[in-house]
Amino acid sequence: MEALVSANDVLFVLLGAIMVLAMHAGFAFLEVGTVRQKNQVNALVKIMVDFGVSTIAYFFIGYGIAYGVHFFTGAEVLAAKSGYDLVKFFFLLTFAAAIPAIISGGIAERAKFNPQLAATFLVVGFIYPFFEGIAWNNHFGLQEWLKASFGASFHDFAGSVVVHAMGGWIALAAVILLGARNGRYSKDGRLLAYPPSNIPFLALGAWILTVGWFGFNVMSAQSMQNISGLVAVNSLMALVGGTLSALVLGKNDPGFVHNGPLAGLVAVCAGSDIMHPLGALATGVVAGALFVWAFTLTQNRLKIDDVLGVWPLHGLCGVWGGIAAGLFGATKLGGMGGVSLVSQIIGTLTGVVIAVVGGVLVYGLLKKLVGLRLDAEAEFDGADLSIHKIPSVSGD
């Protein structure tokens, strides 16, 4: 009987890993539909290669940092419990690999190819698993201290903060260090429009991400006996809330409409297992509005050229998700309880600090040593000179 349960769990987690792996196609097409046509092929290549580098970094370094597990034993040992430990690694790898996929959208159209691969290795191998171990494997005693001091540990069921806020805030550091794309702002500071190159591709990417997100959230239970339909319905309500608020505040703009469900899903990850569906709906509504407001602010007033708006979408909505779990997860607002708003705030801020410091260290070091961005001529021509041996790949 135990072997049968173990085999079911393996299949359950494996299906989750496959669904989240498919989300990387969503990241790719969301970026392809947003960047200019000359950079579309580069975006596709970058997402694929980033995943390969992420796998190597997480397999040999990152997973061990986060969970103290290494795969340097015989295959017979690894196959124990029907290989459950291996598919769990696969599942968590797809989360880790989402970090460079998020960053990719922010730094698109002017970042060198090879330095970004180096950054991917460092972020997935060291920066991300450092906080992942704190939040999900009780490293350094933060969770125990929060529980003893405020009645509950930091709760992030599916990664609003651990994955999305980390990715968004690392991306912000990278975007600022890179600077804006050539020609994005006029000499007097006016924003010059770079419209999305392909709205159908953008929409396709958003839909792939939206569907795959149910694997991201529901399969975070990591076993059949812990699966909860509440997580699925809360994810549904959050994506709907994000869509509708982005529609209204974004004035029917298709870019905002298709990022609205993603904003809601980012925010609901943390508390999807403990919120009431109405709380999830409210979380999504706020997230959709937050994305529209923050994207407009960063582009128009702050002059931060975050191409896909990954800091508003993942960074800010991820922070809101960490806080929302403490609000709507409380029994007073219909949740299941077992959370502390203070613990959520402290845990969320810890993730933000680690992400910003890590992002500045990684991208600042690479900028100083090898440079991050293309020269003006290469950017204008759409040719990344670091991958000139691939004739079909235009520059990013």
C-alpha positions, 0 to 999 in steps of 0.5 A: 500500500505504501508503495502505491501511495508513493507511486501516486505521489510521484505521478502527482508531483511529476504532472505538476513539474510538467505543467510548470515546465510548460509555463516557460513557453508562456514566459517565452511567448509573452516576451516574444509578443512584447519585444520588437520583431527583430528580437523575437528569436533571441527571446525564444533562444534565451528562455530555452538556454536559461532553463538549461543553465538553471537545471545545471546550477540547481542540480549541482548547487542550488538544491543542496543549499536549499534542502541539503540534498545532493544526487551523488549516490547510486541510481538504486538509492535515487530510485527509492520511493519510486523516485519521489525525491527526483521528481520533487527536485524536478518540480522545485527546479521549475520554480527556480528556473522561473527566476531568470525567465522573469528577469529576462522580460525586464532586461529584454532588447539590450542585454548581452546573451552570455553575461545573462547566462552567467547571471542565471547560474549565479542567481539559481545556484546561490541567491534564490536557494538561499532564501528558498531554504529560509522560507521553505526549509527552516534555515537560520531559525527565522521561521522558528523565531517568527512563530515564537514571537508572533504566533505563526511562521512566514506562510508562502504556500506556492511562492508569491514571495519565494519565487515571484517577489524574488524574481521581480526585485532581482530584475529591478536591480538588473534593469536599473544597472542596464539602463533604458533601451536606446531611443526609449526616452527623448532628450526632454524625458518623454516616453517614446512608444515601443508597441508590442510586436505581436498581440496574439503571441502576447495573449498566447503566452499569458494563456499558457502561463494561466493554465500552467499556474494551476500546476504551480499552485495546486501541485505545491501540495507535493502529495496526493493526500495534501491536495486541496480544491480550495487552492484551485478555486482560489487561483481561479478567483484571483485570476478573474479579479486581476483580469477585471480590475486590469481591464477597467483601470487599463482602459481595455488595453490588451497588454494590461488585460492579459497581464491582469490574470498573471498579477492575480495569480502571482498574488494568490500563490502565498495564501491560496491554501488558506484564503476564502475564495472571496478573499482570493478574489479581493487579492486578485482585484488589488493585484490587477490594479497594482500592476496597471498603476505601477507599470504606468508609474515606472515607465512614464514617471520613474523612467525605469525601462522594464520591458514586460513590467516584471517588477510591478507584476512579480515584484510588487504583486508578489509582495502584496501576495505575502501580505494578503496571505496574512490578511485574508488567511486570518479567520476574521476575514474568512480564512483558515487561520494559522498566519500572522500579519507581522510574520508575513510582513517580516518574511516578505521584507526579508525576501525583498532585501535578499533579492535586491542585495543579490541582484545588485551583487550579481549584475553589478559584478558582471557589469564591472567585469564583462559589461551587461548591455550591447553597444548602441550599434548592436542594439540598433541593428538587433544583433547580439554580438555575443551569439553571432555564430547563430545566424538566425538569432537577432539581438536582445 
